């Protein structure tokens, strides 16, 4: 009998995505063709932004956004430690220095009051991360940016379709970055995008995506010039064909994720050994992740023991995230443990449960039952 395996995240691809990709693969243009522009237009329209630039992955999107913002050697960019390292790595790619501000203990997002403590003359931008699909406090972030003349590059790789005061992620910040990795809300295999209402940012992003090339047909149809150090961060037409089909399903995917999160919260709220995610105020979350916290004073096992127990039961729990500055590379750059106490406390207690649209109510029941056993409840 095949053992039960529930991954922490999984794509939903069906015959429509496959047919769309095959149609492009049979055509003359499989990259830099019409599907890229169509996907960009539909994505921007969905999010309420003027422009979208699709690229090969979310990390490339972050890098280009930092370049478009003018981040360079000597600049500082404030971000959260509770994220995948790409949010901070993009600053390093540009020669800047990431500065880490601690998180809010309820939302696990970067705390605006902690950001303000870190702002100085070197500060160029802020990269807030909408952790797990819950938008940050953009009332305060936008006020800070206006007060100090800073650019906001919103890392919404977890938050496609999320909203803040009725505005979708992608229409709030100076630039917003999305990822289309298979565990995200929609997928193109790998892929990413930057959305903006700023035409100058838009033109620079497009320019840098394609090697920094400018075509000059007045000098001949073959002639081009490289005017800036750009990158080959292009996405393919067949990926964007998949993305177009995925966009049609996005609202359904979000509804499924919110429903599954509700089932988790309803089943776990009374367990004193656990703290469930908080959602409230003007933000509507889309639950890329469902991260609980273990009350280690109540739990009869260590987090590692709970993690291992769940994995042995075929449940793909995970931990999001090791604070970025605690990775060996960042330690070599001079960052030290203890920099952001709230983020470190969250990391020590966090456990991510599986959540993705194809999950069923029975999967949630199986996960909850085993989690309660693992933490010493109902034994």
Secondary structure as the mmCIF struct_conf table of DSSP 4:
data_model
#
loop_
_struct_conf.conf_type_id
_struct_conf.id
_struct_conf.beg_label_comp_id
_struct_conf.beg_label_asym_id
_struct_conf.beg_label_seq_id
_struct_conf.end_label_comp_id
_struct_conf.end_label_asym_id
_struct_conf.end_label_seq_id
HELX_LH_PP_P HELX_LH_PP_P1 UNK A 2 UNK A 4
STRN STRN1 UNK A 6 UNK A 6
BEND BEND1 UNK A 8 UNK A 8
HELX_RH_AL_P HELX_RH_AL_P1 UNK A 15 UNK A 25
TURN_TY1_P TURN_TY1_P1 UNK A 26 UNK A 26
BEND BEND2 UNK A 27 UNK A 28
BEND BEND3 UNK A 30 UNK A 30
STRN STRN2 UNK A 31 UNK A 31
BEND BEND4 UNK A 32 UNK A 33
HELX_RH_AL_P HELX_RH_AL_P2 UNK A 34 UNK A 47
TURN_TY1_P TURN_TY1_P2 UNK A 48 UNK A 48
BEND BEND5 UNK A 50 UNK A 50
STRN STRN3 UNK A 51 UNK A 55
BEND BEND6 UNK A 56 UNK A 56
HELX_RH_AL_P HELX_RH_AL_P3 UNK A 58 UNK A 68
TURN_TY1_P TURN_TY1_P3 UNK A 69 UNK A 70
TURN_TY1_P TURN_TY1_P4 UNK A 73 UNK A 74
STRN STRN4 UNK A 76 UNK A 80
BEND BEND7 UNK A 81 UNK A 83
TURN_TY1_P TURN_TY1_P5 UNK A 85 UNK A 85
HELX_RH_AL_P HELX_RH_AL_P4 UNK A 86 UNK A 93
TURN_TY1_P TURN_TY1_P6 UNK A 94 UNK A 95
STRN STRN5 UNK A 97 UNK A 101
HELX_LH_PP_P HELX_LH_PP_P2 UNK A 102 UNK A 102
STRN STRN6 UNK A 103 UNK A 103
HELX_LH_PP_P HELX_LH_PP_P3 UNK A 104 UNK A 104
TURN_TY1_P TURN_TY1_P7 UNK A 105 UNK A 107
BEND BEND8 UNK A 109 UNK A 109
STRN STRN7 UNK A 110 UNK A 110
HELX_LH_PP_P HELX_LH_PP_P4 UNK A 111 UNK A 111
HELX_RH_AL_P HELX_RH_AL_P5 UNK A 112 UNK A 118
TURN_TY1_P TURN_TY1_P8 UNK A 121 UNK A 122
STRN STRN8 UNK A 123 UNK A 127
STRN STRN9 UNK A 129 UNK A 129
HELX_RH_3T_P HELX_RH_3T_P1 UNK A 131 UNK A 133
HELX_RH_AL_P HELX_RH_AL_P6 UNK A 138 UNK A 148
TURN_TY1_P TURN_TY1_P9 UNK A 149 UNK A 149
STRN STRN10 UNK A 151 UNK A 155
TURN_TY1_P TURN_TY1_P10 UNK A 157 UNK A 158
TURN_TY1_P TURN_TY1_P11 UNK A 160 UNK A 161
STRN STRN11 UNK A 163 UNK A 164
TURN_TY1_P TURN_TY1_P12 UNK A 165 UNK A 166
STRN STRN12 UNK A 167 UNK A 168
TURN_TY1_P TURN_TY1_P13 UNK A 169 UNK A 170
BEND BEND9 UNK A 171 UNK A 174
STRN STRN13 UNK A 175 UNK A 179
STRN STRN14 UNK A 181 UNK A 181
TURN_TY1_P TURN_TY1_P14 UNK A 182 UNK A 183
BEND BEND10 UNK A 184 UNK A 186
STRN STRN15 UNK A 189 UNK A 189
BEND BEND11 UNK A 190 UNK A 190
STRN STRN16 UNK A 192 UNK A 196
BEND BEND12 UNK A 197 UNK A 197
HELX_RH_AL_P HELX_RH_AL_P7 UNK A 199 UNK A 209
STRN STRN17 UNK A 210 UNK A 210
TURN_TY1_P TURN_TY1_P15 UNK A 211 UNK A 212
STRN STRN18 UNK A 213 UNK A 215
HELX_RH_3T_P HELX_RH_3T_P2 UNK A 217 UNK A 219
TURN_TY1_P TURN_TY1_P16 UNK A 221 UNK A 222
STRN STRN19 UNK A 224 UNK A 226
BEND BEND13 UNK A 228 UNK A 228
STRN STRN20 UNK A 232 UNK A 232
STRN STRN21 UNK A 236 UNK A 236
HELX_RH_AL_P HELX_RH_AL_P8 UNK A 237 UNK A 268
TURN_TY1_P TURN_TY1_P17 UNK A 269 UNK A 270
TURN_TY1_P TURN_TY1_P18 UNK A 272 UNK A 273
STRN STRN22 UNK A 274 UNK A 275
HELX_LH_PP_P HELX_LH_PP_P5 UNK A 276 UNK A 278
TURN_TY1_P TURN_TY1_P19 UNK A 281 UNK A 282
STRN STRN23 UNK A 283 UNK A 284
BEND BEND14 UNK A 288 UNK A 288
STRN STRN24 UNK A 290 UNK A 294
TURN_TY1_P TURN_TY1_P20 UNK A 296 UNK A 298
BEND BEND15 UNK A 300 UNK A 301
HELX_RH_AL_P HELX_RH_AL_P9 UNK A 303 UNK A 312
TURN_TY1_P TURN_TY1_P21 UNK A 313 UNK A 314
STRN STRN25 UNK A 315 UNK A 315
STRN STRN26 UNK A 318 UNK A 318
HELX_RH_3T_P HELX_RH_3T_P3 UNK A 324 UNK A 326
BEND BEND16 UNK A 327 UNK A 327
HELX_RH_AL_P HELX_RH_AL_P10 UNK A 328 UNK A 332
TURN_TY1_P TURN_TY1_P22 UNK A 333 UNK A 334
TURN_TY1_P TURN_TY1_P23 UNK A 337 UNK A 338
BEND BEND17 UNK A 339 UNK A 339
HELX_RH_AL_P HELX_RH_AL_P11 UNK A 341 UNK A 349
STRN STRN27 UNK A 350 UNK A 353
HELX_LH_PP_P HELX_LH_PP_P6 UNK A 354 UNK A 354
TURN_TY1_P TURN_TY1_P24 UNK A 357 UNK A 358
HELX_RH_AL_P HELX_RH_AL_P12 UNK A 361 UNK A 374
TURN_TY1_P TURN_TY1_P25 UNK A 375 UNK A 376
BEND BEND18 UNK A 377 UNK A 377
#
